[in-house]
Amino acid sequence: MIPIARKGAVVASASLAVCLAAAACSSSSSSSAPSGGSSSSASSSSGATVSISVTQFDRTFAAISALKPLAAAGKGNVAVVLPDTVTSARYVQFDAPYLTQALTAAGLSSSQFSVQNAQGSDATELSDAQTAITKGATVLVVDPLDSGVGAQIQTYAKSHGVAVIDYDRLTLGGSRQYYVSFNNVVVGQKIGQGFTACVKDWNVSKPNVLVMKGDPTDNNATLFAQGYLGVLNPLFSSGQYVKVGEPAGTWTPSVALSEFQQQFTAHKNINSVLTPNDANAAPIIHYLQTQGVKAKTFPVTGQDATTIGLQNILASYQCGTVYKPIYLEAQAATALAMFLRAGKTPPTTLVNGTTQDTKSNVAVPSVLLTPKWVTTANMASTVVADKFVTVGQLCVGTYAQLCKTAGIS
């Protein structure tokens, strides 16, 4: 899910100008230098100018260290509150360690930041945020379980003079200063485009599609659906595809399975399903296998590039998955937090877009990152190369030969 999905930058002080000009600051070779000017930089209290471009973050985390002048100028703590461990394993496996790595690389000590997980509880998420503010947080980075608790947290933070960054999921009706995420409409478009490519590749002549969604209370789920329905609706309208059903939506895999089974029992003509993430897709695929459905016959989609999702792709039961390099999102959130903690305006080279809060009717300044669609064709060069999944995790048992065939070693 990313829901997710579910995220790059270089930072330079005046003292690093020569280093940047020589491209010797350990950023990726494809990085481009940030534009100059007052709109693209901020001065710390020491007088050093810190600038950053969203194109410069990479898996080394090297660029983030140039934010250290902001660490010296800032006050208070940065507190990160993540939502749960159920809707996506990413929060424990990747977000928490990547955020910790980025905040440390930016110059904060372990006593100057915290990363917590609300374990799926609205009450816990609110309490974690309130406790962090009591302990001296001046910036909150929050991935809200839903917009209700997100708005409560942001109202409380605002009343205490604490800045808030929405992380990965936008709080509708909130009062946050910034939003960091992958471009979630593009995530949905990639799911939709991957689905249509799969329908063609697997020779499904008349797709009878069940269109599934994430939790309707999650704005990400709405944006994902906007993206993939933008791809599919013209096909439904033309009669090329038939939309058989569209359940309410959920991020709970067991509920998604129940929704699918009800529809599949009622409509035996269903021969494909658009699912918005790997976690929801996995039990559906397992159920289809128990019903005798063969590989490369029943398109199923996903998101988050989980190990089970990638294995289902290798086995040709899932078309593909949206991969969002979370190390980019963690660094982008950290960069925003460091500017806010220092009382500075983030540069336009970092804040590269806006996202509409449809409840408050405001355009929220945003850092929007670009996701990737992963299939067997590019699995080795994306998730494996990034160590998002290891060969040892992925290529076990029956998947060992499938990995070899896909060039994964």
KAZIJO-V701997 format. One record per run of one state. SS is the DSSP state (hx for helix, st for strand, lp for the rest). FROM is the first residue (numbers start at 1). TO is the last residue. If there is no record, write none. Layout:
ss = <SS;SS>
from = <FROM;FROM>
to = <TO;TO>
//
This chain:
ss = <lp;st;lp;hx;lp;hx;st;lp;st;lp;hx;lp;st;lp;hx;lp;hx;st;lp;hx;lp;st;lp;hx;lp;st;lp;st;lp;hx;lp;st;lp;hx;lp;st;lp;hx;lp;st;lp;hx;lp;st;lp;st;lp;hx;lp;st;lp;hx;lp;st;lp;st;lp;st;lp;hx;lp;hx;lp;hx;lp>
from = <1;11;13;14;22;38;41;44;49;53;63;74;77;83;90;106;110;113;118;122;135;137;143;147;160;163;168;178;183;184;202;208;212;219;239;242;246;253;267;272;275;278;291;300;301;303;304;307;315;321;324;326;342;353;358;362;370;372;375;380;385;391;395;399;406>
to = <10;12;13;21;37;40;43;48;52;62;73;76;82;89;105;109;112;117;121;134;136;142;146;159;162;167;177;182;183;201;207;211;218;238;241;245;252;266;271;274;277;290;299;300;302;303;306;314;320;323;325;341;352;357;361;369;371;374;379;384;390;394;398;405;409>
//
